[in-house]
Amino acid sequence: MSEEPEESLAEAFRAVARQLRHLTQRTLAPWDVTPAQARALGVLVRHGPVRLGALSEHLRIAPRSATEVVDALEEAGLVERRPDPEDRRATLVAPTGRGQEVAAAIRAARAAEAEGFFARLDEADRASLARILRTLRN
């Protein structure tokens, strides 16, 4: 009888990341937004009206992708485009009142999602995992 090789660290990490992606998609479903749209809405709520270029930098995506994300959010009534008062040739993107409400609801739902997901870890393990992930992210 042969033993199966132990799962590698990278495989385990990918499996957990996949679980989190699926959980996030389920959590965002009530608002019919994608994870990228939720991230963009969060940036807009935190930073106020910004130009598309600045938004794409915050999200670390191509400006064309930021345009697609904003188009979808605008169609859903969650953001609006308006002229930049400092440069009338430029356009700012800002959350609407509804966008701010949805962003707050998403933040609360994501916090509950994370709490539930990481509940199986004790405080020491959570602190260690947070420290390790911050190290890997930088």
ABEGO torsion letter per residue (X at the ends): XBBBBBBBAAAAAAAAAAAAAAAAAAAAAAAGBBAAAAAAAAAAAAAEBBBAAAAAAAAGBBAAAAAAAAAAAAAAGABBBBBBAABAABBBBBBBAAAAAAAAAAAAAAAAAAAAAAAABBAAAAAAAAAAAAAAAX
